[in-house]
Amino acid sequence: MEARRHQEALLCAKAKRQQQMFSVAKAKRQQQMFSVAKAKRQLQSAQSKLKSTTRFGDDPDFFMY
């Protein structure tokens, strides 16, 4: 009977470790997805700023004499 309890305790500890590893892996994936999404937003923001900035020759109020 004692061996059975010991085996159950080991299985319980193993299950807990597996659950912790799963939780850590899930958290890492979520962090990675967040980082990728943040990078995409920053890139889109930078691209829209580039499109909206006036470049030399694009300003109709600027004339060279």
GUVEXDREN-726174 format. One line per 8 residues: their letters; for each residue x, y, z negated of N, C-alpha, C, CB. Coordinates in steps of 0.05 Angstrom, whole numbers. Last residue first. Glycine has a CB too. Layout:
// GUVEXDREN-726174
a	X:Y:Z:X:Y:Z:X:Y:Z:X:Y:Z; ...
//
This chain:
// GUVEXDREN-726174
ymffdpdd	260:1597:1129:263:1619:1149:291:1621:1158:253:1645:1137; 218:1544:1111:246:1552:1113:247:1574:1135:265:1528:1120; 165:1543:1065:174:1547:1093:203:1554:1092:157:1568:1108; 117:1514:1027:146:1518:1028:154:1520:1058:162:1496:1013; 66:1498:1027:71:1526:1018:101:1533:1020:61:1530:989; 65:1444:1039:57:1463:1060:62:1493:1052:27:1460:1066; 113:1399:1025:98:1420:1012:91:1441:1033:115:1434:989; 146:1363:1050:117:1356:1047:100:1378:1036:115:1332:1029
gfrttskl	198:1380:1049:184:1381:1075:155:1374:1073:197:1362:1094; 215:1339:997:224:1361:1014:210:1359:1041:255:1360:1017; 156:1314:964:183:1311:974:190:1334:992:186:1284:990; 119:1313:906:124:1327:931:153:1323:939:118:1357:929; 91:1254:879:111:1276:877:115:1288:905:137:1266:865; 58:1211:888:45:1237:882:65:1260:880:30:1235:856; 90:1168:897:72:1176:918:61:1204:914:49:1156:921; 115:1164:847:131:1170:871:114:1180:894:147:1145:880
ksqasqlq	72:1151:816:86:1177:811:103:1184:835:103:1175:786; 61:1101:835:41:1121:839:53:1149:834:16:1117:821; 107:1074:819:101:1076:847:81:1098:852:91:1050:858; 102:1077:763:125:1090:777:120:1094:806:151:1074:773; 56:1047:757:56:1075:748:79:1090:762:60:1076:717; 73:997:775:51:1011:789:51:1040:782:25:998:781; 113:988:736:120:989:764:99:1004:780:125:961:776; 82:985:690:103:1005:692:111:1009:721:127:998:675
rkakavsf	50:940:701:38:967:697:58:989:701:25:968:669; 91:901:704:74:907:728:61:934:725:53:885:732; 108:901:651:127:909:672:112:916:698:147:886:678; 62:883:626:72:909:619:91:919:642:87:909:592; 59:831:647:37:850:652:46:879:647:13:843:634; 106:810:625:103:812:654:81:832:661:96:784:666; 94:814:570:117:828:581:115:831:611:143:813:574; 50:779:567:47:807:560:70:824:572:47:811:529
mqqqrkak	75:731:581:53:742:598:49:772:592:27:726:593; 110:727:537:121:729:564:100:741:583:130:701:574; 73:722:496:92:744:496:103:749:524:114:740:476; 49:673:511:33:698:509:51:722:510:16:698:483; 93:639:506:80:643:532:63:668:532:61:619:539; 103:643:451:123:651:470:111:656:498:145:630:473; 55:621:431:62:649:425:83:660:444:72:652:396; 61:569:449:38:585:458:44:615:454:13:577:443
avsfmqqq	106:553:421:107:553:450:85:571:461:105:525:461; 85:557:369:108:573:376:110:575:407:135:561:365; 45:518:372:38:546:365:61:565:374:32:549:335; 75:472:382:55:481:401:48:510:397:29:464:399; 104:470:334:118:473:359:99:483:381:131:446:368; 61:462:298:78:486:296:93:491:322:97:483:273; 43:412:316:25:434:317:41:461:316:5:433:294; 89:381:305:80:384:333:61:408:336:65:358:342
rkakacll	89:386:249:112:396:265:104:401:294:136:377:264; 41:359:237:44:388:230:67:401:246:50:390:200; 53:308:256:31:323:268:33:353:262:4:312:258; 93:295:219:100:297:248:78:313:262:102:268:260; 64:295:172:86:314:175:93:317:204:111:305:159; 30:252:184:19:278:178:40:300:182:8:279:149; 67:211:189:51:218:212:39:246:208:29:197:216; 87:210:136:105:216:158:89:224:183:122:192:164
aeqhrrae	40:195:109:53:221:103:72:229:125:68:220:76; 32:145:130:12:166:135:24:193:130:-13:161:117; 78:120:109:75:122:138:55:143:145:66:94:150; 65:122:55:90:135:65:88:139:95:115:118:58; 20:91:54:18:120:46:42:135:57:16:123:16; 43:42:68:22:54:85:19:84:79:-5:40:80; 77:32:26:88:36:52:68:49:71:97:9:64; 39:24:-15:57:47:-17:70:53:11:79:42:-37
m	16:-24:0:0:0:0:17:25:0:-19:0:-24
//
